[in-house]
Amino acid sequence: MSAGQPRRELNRGVVPKIALLALIWGSSFLLIKLADRGFSAVEVTLGRLALGAAVLFAVILARRDKVPRSPRLWATIVIAALFANALPYLLFALAERSVASATAGIINATTPLWTLILALVVRHQKRASGWQAAGLVVGFAGALLIFTPWETAAELFSAGSLECLAASVSYAVSYVYMDRFLARRGVGAIVLSACQLGAAAVMLAIALGVSGVRAPHANVESVAALAVLGIIGTGLAYVLNYQIITSEGATVASTVTYLLPVIAIVLGVLVLNEDMTVTALAGIALVLTGVALTRRRAAQPTGEQGEQGKEPDAQVAGAAG
């Protein structure tokens, strides 16, 4: 927003939608944990992708939207699907077999920091503002508290937590990639999300064929968790997110990022009796402060457009385990 322009007032009606979206995506880590009890990580990922894609393609059919046919565009979508959906979803499903759901939610909150770092490294963003630099320092300090590398036996420095970290970095890669190659291709958010989920589901179907289907150990709890994760957490949540972006803009929609780890921690403690250390809570507080600082933009003269304030907008899409 340029100096001198009136600040857009937040529609109060969108607050419940943001809260609902935060609850849906924040509970994804709990649902993954429950689904892992009855399915393999590949099966959990394939199930949520297939169910989510089915919901979105149903919406596309109802809206009579057109699905892209360009082979080049589909090649771009497939790459985005790999880094935005297939890889991070699978990594979180693998990670939560050994780490707490709250831990996964905490590490997921570092995604905006990796996004900014990557954007600077690949020159998608030319330089960081003073606020962004401060945010990276604060966020890095928070990450140190979360991972506590001086306590190598801690869960937060385990293989599972490193898988969560890799998933967060994968999200960062997808945000920079989509901002550069997909954001201005004239493809609607729901259509793009449906195509990505569909492409990612095909990838996981191939992975399941290679890894093999094990004897099922599913129960009512794990089946219900997978159904909710796919239909609501991976399908309907995209529609809700799109509505918020359309009415209020991506910046407002991105505020849900700050609520996801809080929801994940609360549900993990209340439902699964997971432990949470004071050090980890202090770390997440610093990470979220760092994220807030990196998203603060310096005021620019009216009409001036520069690259220094630009960063890829995650749109929150998919950044929830």
N, C-alpha and C positions, 0 to 999 in steps of 0.2 A: 504494500500500500504506500503510495507516494505521500510526501508531506503535503498538507493542505487538503487532502481528500477526507471526507467524513468517514469516521470509523463505522464499519458495518455492525449493527447491533445483533447480538445472538438471539435467535428465535427461541423463546423459552420452551416451545413444544419439542425442540430437538434434544433437550437435556435427557428426557426419559429414553429416547432412542439411543443416545450415547451410552447411558447407563446399561441399557439392555444389551447393546453390542459388547460392552466391556464384560458383562456377566457371561455372555455366550462364549466369547473368545478366551476370557480368563479361565473358564471352566474346562476348556479344551484339554488342559494338562491333566486335570483330574480324570476326564473321560478316557484319555489315552492310557493312563495308568490302569483303569478298570478294564478297558478293552484288551490290554496286554495280558491279562490273566487268563483269557480264553483263546486268544489268537496269536499267531506269530507277528512280528513287527511288519513284515511284508504284507500279511493279510490285513492288518489294521489299516495300513496306509492305502492299500488298494480299495478296501471297503469304503473308507471315508471319501476317497477321490471319486469313485464310481457313483456313490450316493449323492455327493455334492454336485457332480456334473449333471446327473439326472434331474435334480431340482432346477438348476440353472437353464438347462436346455428346455425344460417344461415352461419356464418363464419366457424364454426366447420365442417359443412356439406360440404362447398366448399373446405376446406383444407383436408377433409377426416380424421380428427383427431378422436381418439377413446374416447368415454365417459367411465369413470370408472364404473365397475360393482360390485366391492367389497362392501358388506354391511357395513363392518367396516369403509371403507374409506368414504362411503356416510354418515355414522353416524357422522364422524368427519366434513365433509363438512356442514352438517345441523347445527351443533353447530356454526361453523364459520359463516354461513349465518345469524344466529340469531343475533350475535353480530356485524358483519361487514355490514350487509345490512338491515334486517327486522327491528330491534330495532332502530338503529340510524336514518334510513330514516323516520320511523314513528315519532320519537321524533322531528325531525326537521320540519316535516309537521305540527305536533301539535303546536310546538313552534311558527312558523311563522304566526299563526292565531292571536297572541297577541304581537309579537315583530317584529322589523324591519328586513328586509333581511340582511342589513349591520351588525346588531347586531349578527345574526346567523353566518355570515361569520367570524366575529371577534372571537367569542367564539370557533368556529371550529378550529381556528389556534392554540389553546392550546393543541390539540391532541398529538403532539409529546412529550410534557412535561409529560402528563399523561402516555404515553407509557413507557417512561424511568422510571418514578416512580414505575409503576406497575412491570416492568421487575426487578427492584431492590427488591421490596417487595416479589415477588414470587421466587426470586433467579434465574430467567432466565438469569439475568446479575449479576455477583458476586459483583461488586463494581463500583462506579462512578469515572471517572477520575476527575482531578482538573477542567478541562474545563466544564465537565458535571455538576459538583456541582455548579460552578459559573452560568451556564446556568439556573439551577433550581431556584437559588436565584433571578436572574434577571427576569426570567419568572414568578415567583410567585409575584414579585413586580408589574409586568405588569398586572397580573390577578387581583390584588387588585385594580389597577386603573380602570380596565375594569368594575369590579362588584361594585365598590364604596360602600362597605357595610355600610359606615357611612351615605349614602343617601338611606335609605330603600325604598323610594318612586320612585327611579329611575327605568327605564325600564330594565336596565341591571341587576337588582337584583329582577326581577319579576319571576313568575312561568315559563313563557316562556323561560327566559334566563337559568333557572335551567334545563329545558328540553334540551336546547342546550348543556349545560354542561354535562348532563347525556349521550347525544348522543356522545360527544367527548370522554368521558370515555369508552363508549361501543366500539368505534373504537379502543381505546388503548387495551382493553381486546382482541379484535379480532386479532390485530397485534401480540401480544405476543403469543396468542393461535396458530395462523397460522404459525408463525415462528417456534414454537416448534413441531407442529403436522402435518403440511401440506407442508411446504416449501421444504422439501427434500423427497417427496413421488413420484417424477417423473411425476407429473401432470403439464402440461403446464399451463401458466398463463391464457390464454383465456378459456381453458377447465374448469379450476378451477373457474374462474369468472362466466362462463355461468351456471355451476352447482350450485354455490352459489346463483346467482340471481334467478334461477329456484326454488330452495328449499325455498328461502325467499318469492317468489311469492305465493307458496303453503300456507305458513304460513299466509300471508296477506289475501289470499282467505278465509281461515278458519276464520280469525278475522272478515272479512267483513260479513261472514255468521252469526257469533255470534252477531255482533253489528247491523246488519240489513242494508239494502240498502234504503237510503232516496230518496225522489222525486228529480230528477235531476234539478240543477239550472245552468247548464253549459252554457257558451256562447263561441263564437269563440275564444276569448282571452284565456280563461282557457283551452279549448281543445287544442289549438295550443301550449300553454305553456307545458301542460302535454306530448304532442307528442314529442316536442323537448327535454324535460327533459328525457324522456324514451329512445327514439331512439338515440339521439346524446349524451346527458349528462350521460346516464347510460349504453349505448351500445357501440356506436362508440368510445367514449372516452377511454374505456378499451382497444380497439384495438390500438389506438394511443399511449396510455401509454405503452402497451406491446412492440410496435415498438421502443420506446425510451429506455426502459429497455434493450431490446435485443441489440441495437446498441451502447448504451452509458453506460449501467449499472444502477442499481437501485438508486445509490447515486445521479447521475446526474438527474434522473427522479424525485427524491424527492425534487429538488429545486423548483418545481411548488408550493410546500407548502407555500412558502413565497409570492407568487403572488395572491393566492386565496382571502385572506381578502381584498387586495387592489382592486381587480376586484369587489368583493361584495360591498364594500363601494362606489366605483365610480358609479356602476350601480344603487345602491339603492338611491343615492343622485340625479343622473341625470334622472332616469326613474320614480322613485316613490316619489321623493321630500322628502326623509327621512332626518332627522336631524342627525348630527354627532358632538359630543362634542369634545373639545380639549383634555379633560381628557381621553376619550375613544381612541382617536388617539394616545396619548402618551402611553397608555396601550398596544395597539397593537404593537407599535414600540418596547417596552420592551419585549413583548412576542416573537416577531420574532427574536430579538437579543438573547434572551434566547435559542430559538430553534436552532439558528445558533451555539451557543456555545456548546450545548449538542451534536451536530453532528460533532464537531471538534475532531479529534482523535490525541492522543499523538503519537509521533514518536517512533517506536520500532526497536530494532536491527534486522538486516536481518535474515530472517528465523524464528524469534520468533513469536509464535502464542499464544496469551493469551486471557482470557475471559474478562479482564477489559475493553477492548475497544469495546466489542461487544454489540450491541443493536439491537432489532428487527427492521428490515427495513420495514417501512409501505408500501413501493412501491406506495404510494399515492393512491392505488386502493380503491376507494369508499369513501375516506375521503373528501367528498365534499358535505355534506348535503344529 
